Amino acid sequence: MTTSTASHSPTDLVDGAFIDVRGTSTHYHDVGSGTPVLFLHGSGPGVSAYANWQHALPAVARHARALALDIVGFGHTERPADVRYSLRTWTDHVWGFLDALGLEKVSIVGNSLGGRIALQMAEDDQDRLDRLVLMGAPGVGMTMTKGLEALRAYEPSPEAMRDLLRGHFAVDPDLITDELVQIRYEASAAPGAHEAYRLMFFHPDHAGGQLAITEEQVRAVTRPTLLVHGREDNIVPVDVALTMLRLLPNADLHVFAGCGHWTQIERAGDFNDVIVQYLGLAG
């Protein structure tokens, strides 16, 4: 496994840095040192590596090297004019990111869409992956839910973002702070952001409904995998995780009660403890 002896300070977390990934200027965060753990964010409006993983990255960085990129089309990463958003595009961008940093093998923590990308990476080349954590990730049996419909119907405004986050992401609305709403709204309304979001999920030539996975594909993923899910998740129902648990040959499941689609925020401390232990980083 490739590790780094350099220390990456948590003070770098907010601003991050940029790296060229196969011609695309890619924004990322890189904190801590040692065993590399890659965090992949989801696909909600205004999402970014920092918005998804602001609590997890510093916690993991105390034990390992924690990395998170803004996947092409999201956050501060460049949105090339000719990009065709698809599972293949996103997966290739992540592989290119690892190659640009010279990382031969990583563990992956994937949230929602990030979990689906992680599964595709396992299909591509399991030898480059150590362990997987799939958090609120879609899988076999996934259907369009009211939560997903709300995500796709979003039009940028502070009020719409507040309603979306309070109504579909967290069980406890008090977790949806004014700061979080503002961060996600500003990201969703940045130049080109909403246009890219609409392309991804509404244009027939882009990702749309191409994120399905078959039972055969899932059974072929032999890497140790931890499924993490909120019991009250109304975007990706916990039943999807139960189905994946039965199909994945080497999987465990951790369900958080009183928790929706954002276990890494709603139960941040507990979530961090679970993944640090599962990835073998503590001690």
C-alpha positions as a printed Julia matrix, in Angstrom:
283×3 Matrix{Float64}:
   0.0     0.0     0.0
   1.25    3.48   -0.83
   1.57    5.72    2.19
   3.01    9.15    2.74
   5.52   10.22    5.34
   4.53   13.85    4.86
   2.12   15.4     7.33
  -0.93   17.13    5.9
  -2.21   19.67    8.43
  -5.92   19.79    9.28
  -5.62   23.58    8.91
  -5.58   22.89    5.16
  -9.08   21.42    5.34
 -11.29   24.41    4.54
  -9.42   25.81    1.54
  -8.04   22.59    0.11
  -5.83   22.53   -2.97
  -5.99   21.85   -6.7
  -4.39   19.15   -8.83
  -4.54   18.39  -12.55
  -6.44   15.14  -13.18
  -6.2    14.17  -16.83
  -6.65   17.79  -17.87
  -9.34   18.7   -15.3
  -8.43   21.09  -12.49
  -9.6    19.17   -9.44
 -10.2    20.55   -5.97
  -9.38   18.29   -3.04
  -8.5    18.04    0.65
  -5.53   16.08    1.96
  -4.96   15.88    5.71
  -3.03   13.56    8.01
  -0.43   10.98    7.05
  -0.02    7.24    6.72
  -2.53    4.77    5.3
  -4.63    6.56    2.62
  -8.41    6.71    3.02
 -10.38    8.27    0.17
 -13.76    9.91    0.85
 -16.27   10.23   -2.01
 -19.21   12.6    -1.62
 -22.82   12.23   -2.8
 -24.77   13.97   -5.54
 -27.17   16.35   -3.79
 -27.36   20.0    -4.88
 -24.58   22.09   -3.39
 -22.58   19.04   -2.38
 -18.8    19.12   -2.09
 -16.08   17.14   -0.38
 -15.96   19.66    2.46
 -19.75   19.84    2.93
 -19.97   16.05    3.18
 -16.84   15.26    5.13
 -15.97   18.29    7.27
 -16.36   16.23   10.48
 -14.91   12.95    9.24
 -11.7    14.18    7.66
 -10.11   15.67   10.83
 -11.12   12.6    12.85
  -9.57   10.14   10.39
  -6.54   12.39    9.9
  -5.54   11.67   13.51
  -4.86    8.08   12.44
  -4.31    8.08    8.66
  -4.08   10.16    5.52
  -7.6    11.37    4.71
  -8.34   12.55    1.16
 -11.51   13.9    -0.42
 -11.99   15.39   -3.88
 -14.77   17.38   -5.48
 -15.78   14.93   -8.2
 -16.06   16.47  -11.67
 -19.26   18.51  -11.91
 -19.35   19.26   -8.18
 -17.79   21.73   -5.77
 -14.8    23.75   -6.9
 -13.58   21.24   -9.48
 -13.58   22.43  -13.08
 -16.65   21.65  -15.19
 -15.29   21.03  -18.71
 -17.64   22.24  -21.42
 -17.52   18.91  -23.26
 -17.91   16.6   -20.24
 -20.55   13.86  -20.38
 -21.6    13.12  -16.83
 -21.94    9.41  -16.17
 -20.9     6.74  -13.71
 -17.97    5.98  -16.0
 -16.92    9.64  -16.15
 -17.03   10.01  -12.38
 -15.25    6.71  -11.75
 -12.5     7.52  -14.24
 -12.05   10.92  -12.61
 -11.5     9.28   -9.23
  -9.02    6.77  -10.7
  -7.21    9.68  -12.35
  -7.06   11.5    -9.02
  -5.42    8.5    -7.34
  -2.97    8.21  -10.22
  -2.12   11.92  -10.03
  -1.22   11.5    -6.36
   0.65    8.25   -6.99
  -1.64    6.2    -4.74
  -1.6     2.52   -5.61
  -4.11    1.3    -3.03
  -6.71    2.97   -0.8
  -9.7     2.29    1.38
 -12.82    4.17    0.29
 -15.63    5.75    2.26
 -18.44    6.56   -0.19
 -21.6     8.54    0.58
 -24.64    7.83   -1.61
 -23.38    8.38   -5.2
 -19.85    8.05   -3.81
 -20.74    4.55   -2.64
 -21.94    3.63   -6.12
 -18.68    4.93   -7.57
 -16.78    2.82   -5.04
 -18.66   -0.28   -6.19
 -17.77    0.5    -9.79
 -14.13    0.9    -8.78
 -14.31   -2.54   -7.16
 -15.64   -3.93  -10.42
 -12.82   -2.22  -12.32
  -9.85   -3.23  -10.14
 -10.31   -4.66   -6.65
  -6.56   -5.07   -6.23
  -6.26   -1.31   -5.75
  -8.83   -1.25   -2.95
  -8.36   -2.33    0.66
 -11.7    -1.88    2.43
 -14.97   -0.18    1.48
 -17.43    1.78    3.59
 -20.71    2.41    1.75
 -22.78    5.02    3.57
 -26.38    5.56    2.47
 -25.37    4.09   -0.86
 -27.79    2.99   -3.59
 -27.77   -0.64   -4.67
 -29.92   -3.54   -5.77
 -33.59   -2.79   -5.19
 -33.16    0.99   -5.33
 -36.2     2.84   -6.68
 -37.14    6.5    -7.02
 -38.09    7.75   -3.56
 -39.76   10.95   -2.42
 -36.4    12.08   -1.09
 -34.73   11.58   -4.46
 -37.6    13.33   -6.2
 -37.11   16.31   -3.9
 -33.38   16.4    -4.66
 -33.95   16.35   -8.39
 -36.7    19.01   -8.21
 -34.52   21.51   -6.34
 -34.21   25.03   -7.74
 -31.57   27.23   -6.06
 -32.73   29.5    -3.25
 -31.85   29.64    0.46
 -35.42   28.71    1.36
 -35.49   25.71   -0.99
 -32.15   24.48    0.35
 -33.33   24.8     3.94
 -36.52   22.87    3.15
 -34.59   20.17    1.31
 -32.03   19.62    4.06
 -34.57   19.74    6.89
 -37.15   17.63    5.13
 -35.02   14.9     3.59
 -31.48   14.74    4.96
 -31.58   14.87    8.75
 -34.1    13.56   11.26
 -33.26   16.34   13.73
 -33.91   19.69   11.99
 -31.77   21.51   14.55
 -28.71   19.99   12.85
 -29.48   22.07    9.77
 -27.77   25.29   10.78
 -27.94   28.61    8.94
 -24.24   28.16    8.11
 -24.82   24.74    6.55
 -27.78   26.02    4.54
 -25.76   28.96    3.27
 -22.75   26.81    2.32
 -24.91   24.38    0.37
 -27.04   27.09   -1.23
 -24.04   29.13   -2.41
 -22.44   26.02   -3.86
 -25.66   25.05   -5.63
 -26.0    28.56   -7.13
 -22.35   28.99   -8.18
 -21.81   29.74  -11.88
 -22.51   26.59  -13.88
 -23.38   24.45  -10.84
 -27.13   24.11  -11.34
 -26.75   23.75  -15.08
 -24.35   20.85  -14.49
 -26.73   19.32  -11.95
 -29.59   19.44  -14.44
 -27.41   17.87  -17.12
 -26.38   15.02  -14.86
 -29.85   13.82  -13.98
 -32.25   15.11  -16.62
 -30.41   15.0   -19.94
 -30.73   11.65  -21.77
 -27.06   11.68  -22.78
 -25.81   11.98  -19.2
 -25.94    9.92  -15.97
 -29.72    9.85  -15.45
 -30.82    6.3   -14.73
 -27.45    4.7   -15.47
 -26.55    4.09  -11.82
 -28.31    0.74  -11.39
 -26.31   -2.31  -10.35
 -27.09   -6.01  -10.8
 -26.96   -8.81   -8.26
 -24.13  -10.4   -10.24
 -22.06   -7.23  -10.05
 -22.57   -6.98   -6.3
 -21.71  -10.62   -5.62
 -18.4   -10.11   -7.45
 -17.25   -7.48   -4.91
 -15.14   -9.5    -2.49
 -13.35   -6.68   -0.66
 -14.32   -6.31    3.02
 -17.26   -3.89    3.03
 -19.08   -2.03    5.78
 -22.57   -0.82    4.98
 -23.56    2.21    7.1
 -27.14    3.43    7.0
 -29.58    5.66    8.83
 -32.72    3.78    9.84
 -34.92    6.72    8.84
 -33.18    7.44    5.52
 -35.92    8.5     3.08
 -33.59    9.05    0.14
 -32.01    5.58    0.06
 -34.15    3.33    2.28
 -32.4     1.04    4.74
 -34.0    -1.94    2.95
 -31.48   -1.35    0.14
 -28.63   -1.88    2.62
 -30.26   -5.07    3.89
 -30.46   -6.4     0.34
 -26.81   -5.49   -0.3
 -25.82   -7.2     2.96
 -27.26  -10.45    1.65
 -25.49  -10.12   -1.7
 -22.02   -8.89   -0.79
 -19.8   -11.85    0.11
 -17.81  -10.05    2.82
 -20.07   -7.37    4.28
 -21.08   -6.06    7.69
 -23.91   -3.61    8.4
 -24.18   -0.8    10.94
 -27.57    0.94   11.25
 -27.96    4.2    13.18
 -31.39    4.72   14.75
 -33.0     8.15   14.65
 -30.87    9.0    11.65
 -31.54    9.9     8.03
 -29.31   10.12    4.97
 -26.49   12.01    6.7
 -25.03    9.63    9.25
 -21.63   11.36    8.94
 -23.23   14.6    10.14
 -26.2    13.45   12.24
 -24.08   11.0    14.25
 -20.66   12.41   13.43
 -18.74   11.17   16.47
 -20.25    7.69   16.37
 -19.79    7.46   12.6
 -16.13    8.42   12.87
 -15.52    5.87   15.62
 -17.16    3.12   13.55
 -15.16    3.76   10.39
 -11.84    4.25   12.2
 -12.31    0.9    13.9
 -13.52   -0.88   10.75
 -10.64    0.43    8.64
  -8.18   -0.75   11.29
  -6.78    2.72   11.92
  -7.05    2.95   15.72
  -4.44    1.59   18.06
